[in-house]
Amino acid sequence: MKASSLIFYCLLLPMLFSGYASGQGSFKLGTKTVVIPAPTDFVDAYSRIPAVKAYFDTTSEKDWTTLAVHIPSSLAPRIERGEVIGSLGYYTNVGLPNSMTTEVITPQMFVDFVSQTEKSIGSEFDPKGRTVASAVASMRSIVKQATRQPIDIGIQQPLFLGHFTKQTDIYSIIALMTLRVGDRTIPMVGSRSWIVVNERLLYVNVYKEMVDDGDVSVVVDFTKKWTASIVAANK
């Protein structure tokens, strides 16, 4: 799957999650170790809640390594008790393609990657384009296999708003979109950051259900602080 289509893929997965502590995680990627601190008042549900890990492991693309899925600390106990959660509301997803777990990323490689991404990212949000269609088709197939029943899934009006961080080790973009899952319509704001730490490229996603226009600033501020903390933790 293309890197850009993973933006939609990681966004759709938790919308289908149904009931099935802060700190930081350390991950070995080839010969390098990367540290991912949890955002303030969030916990890594992927490492702490077996049902969440099993869900993401079952439904993730084959060429994808999930490192962390952070959810609000207040939500974790409810999931552990088995409550039905229609959507996570506000969450993160961190990972990278399997093929990149051991790839050394040099500063020049990241410059080239950002340049290429800037040239192509706008077209990837075309609702009639191949990226969106491919992501939706893939999710329908995966969910049908996991749940043994078809679920109507769609992405309406994706809107790329541009980038808000462009540094030697961080590149972050922001987008709006409306998800359709069954008979539910869910407006979302999401950021995607690519971060180079210890010669590895991490894909860092933040998603929030949109209540009002202020949520764009909320996600941007949240992402800036968290990505900076990830870089700092790996110095």
C-alpha positions in Angstrom: 0.0 0.0 0.0 1.2 3.5 -0.8 2.3 5.6 2.1 -0.3 8.2 1.3 -3.2 5.7 1.3 -2.1 4.6 4.8 -3.4 8.0 6.0 -6.9 6.9 5.1 -6.3 3.3 6.2 -5.2 4.2 9.7 -8.1 6.6 10.1 -10.7 4.1 9.1 -9.6 1.2 11.4 -10.7 2.5 14.8 -14.0 3.7 13.4 -14.8 0.0 13.2 -13.5 -0.9 16.6 -16.3 -2.1 18.8 -15.8 -3.2 22.4 -13.9 -6.2 21.7 -0.8 4.5 31.3 0.9 6.9 30.2 4.6 6.4 29.7 6.8 5.5 26.7 7.5 2.5 24.6 10.9 1.4 23.3 11.1 -0.4 20.0 13.9 -2.3 18.3 14.0 -1.6 14.5 16.9 -3.5 13.1 20.0 -2.4 14.8 18.4 0.8 16.1 16.1 1.5 19.1 13.4 4.2 18.9 11.5 5.6 21.9 7.9 6.8 21.5 6.5 8.6 24.6 2.8 8.6 25.0 1.1 12.0 24.7 0.0 13.7 27.9 -3.2 11.9 29.3 -3.0 9.2 26.7 -1.9 5.5 27.1 -0.6 3.0 24.5 -3.6 0.7 24.1 -1.8 -1.5 21.6 0.8 -2.7 24.1 -1.5 -2.7 27.2 -4.9 -4.0 26.0 -4.7 -7.5 24.3 -8.0 -7.0 22.5 -6.8 -3.8 20.9 -3.5 -5.4 19.8 -5.3 -8.4 18.4 -7.7 -6.2 16.5 -5.0 -4.2 14.8 -2.9 -7.2 14.1 -5.8 -8.9 12.5 -6.9 -6.0 10.3 -3.6 -4.3 9.4 -2.1 -4.6 6.0 0.6 -7.3 5.7 3.3 -4.7 4.9 2.7 -2.6 8.1 4.3 -2.7 11.5 2.2 -1.1 14.2 4.2 0.3 17.1 1.7 2.1 19.2 -2.0 3.1 19.3 -2.6 5.8 22.0 -6.1 6.5 23.3 -7.2 8.8 26.1 -6.4 7.4 29.6 -10.0 7.7 30.6 -11.2 5.5 27.8 -8.8 2.6 28.4 -10.6 1.1 31.5 -13.9 1.1 29.6 -12.4 -1.0 26.8 -10.8 -3.3 29.2 -14.2 -3.8 30.9 -15.6 -4.8 27.5 -17.8 -1.8 26.9 -18.9 -1.3 23.3 -17.0 1.7 21.9 -18.5 2.9 18.6 -15.4 5.0 17.9 -12.3 6.1 19.7 -13.0 9.8 19.1 -9.4 11.0 19.7 -6.4 8.7 19.1 -3.0 8.2 17.6 -1.5 5.5 15.4 2.3 5.1 15.0 4.0 2.6 12.7 5.9 2.1 9.5 6.0 -0.2 6.5 7.8 -3.5 7.2 10.2 -2.8 4.4 11.5 0.3 6.3 12.1 -1.2 9.7 15.7 -1.7 9.0 16.3 0.9 6.3 18.7 3.7 7.2 17.3 7.1 6.5 19.9 9.8 5.9 19.2 13.6 6.1 19.3 13.8 2.3 16.9 10.9 1.9 14.4 12.7 4.1 14.8 15.9 2.1 14.1 14.0 -1.1 11.1 12.2 0.6 9.5 15.4 1.7 10.0 17.0 -1.7 8.3 14.1 -3.4 5.5 14.0 -0.9 4.8 17.7 -1.4 4.5 17.2 -5.1 2.0 14.3 -4.8 0.1 14.7 -1.6 -2.6 17.0 -2.9 -3.7 14.7 -5.6 -3.9 11.8 -3.1 -6.9 13.4 -1.4 -9.0 13.4 -4.6 -12.2 11.5 -3.6 -12.4 10.1 -7.1 -8.7 9.2 -7.2 -7.0 5.8 -7.0 -5.6 6.4 -3.5 -8.9 6.9 -1.8 -10.6 4.2 -3.8 -7.8 1.8 -3.1 -7.9 2.5 0.7 -11.7 2.0 0.9 -11.6 -1.2 -1.2 -8.9 -2.6 0.9 -10.7 -1.8 4.2 -13.9 -3.3 2.9 -12.1 -6.5 2.1 -10.2 -6.7 5.4 -13.3 -5.9 7.5 -15.4 -8.4 5.6 -12.7 -11.1 6.3 -12.4 -10.1 10.0 -16.1 -9.8 10.7 -17.5 -12.2 8.1 -20.0 -9.6 7.0 -19.8 -6.6 4.6 -19.8 -3.1 6.0 -20.5 -0.1 3.9 -17.5 2.2 4.1 -16.7 5.5 2.4 -14.7 8.7 2.5 -16.5 11.9 1.6 -15.0 15.3 0.9 -11.3 14.8 1.9 -9.6 18.2 2.1 -5.9 18.6 2.3 -5.1 21.8 4.2 -1.3 21.8 3.8 1.7 21.3 6.0 2.3 23.0 9.4 5.8 21.7 10.3 8.7 21.3 8.0 12.0 20.7 9.7 15.1 18.6 9.1 13.6 15.7 11.0 9.8 16.3 11.0 7.2 16.9 8.2 3.6 17.3 9.3 0.4 17.8 7.3 -3.2 18.3 8.2 -6.5 17.3 6.5 -10.2 17.2 7.0 -12.6 14.4 5.8 -15.9 12.8 6.5 -16.1 9.1 7.1 -19.1 7.0 6.3 -19.3 3.7 8.2 -22.6 2.0 7.8 -25.3 4.6 8.6 -22.9 6.8 10.6 -21.3 9.9 9.2 -18.2 11.1 11.1 -16.4 14.4 10.4 -12.7 14.0 11.3 -9.6 16.1 11.4 -6.3 14.3 11.1 -2.6 15.0 11.0 0.2 12.8 9.5 3.8 13.4 10.5 6.9 11.7 9.2 9.6 11.8 11.8 13.2 10.6 11.4 14.7 9.4 14.7 17.8 7.2 15.1 18.0 6.8 11.3 14.4 5.4 11.1 11.3 7.0 9.5 8.2 6.8 11.7 4.7 7.5 10.4 2.9 9.3 13.2 -0.9 9.9 12.9 -3.3 11.9 15.1 -7.0 11.7 14.5 -9.9 13.5 16.2 -13.7 13.6 15.6 -14.5 17.2 14.7 -16.9 19.1 16.9 -16.1 22.6 15.7 -13.5 24.5 13.6 -11.3 24.9 16.7 -10.4 21.2 16.5 -8.0 21.9 13.6 -5.9 24.1 15.9 -6.3 21.5 18.7 -4.8 18.7 16.5 -2.1 21.0 15.1 -0.9 22.0 18.6 -1.2 18.5 20.0 0.9 17.1 17.0 3.6 19.8 17.3 4.1 19.1 21.0 4.0 15.4 20.7 6.3 15.1 17.7 8.8 17.4 19.4 8.7 15.1 22.4 9.3 12.1 20.3 12.4 13.7 18.7 13.6 14.8 22.2 13.2 11.3 23.6 15.5 9.9 21.0 18.4 12.4 21.4 
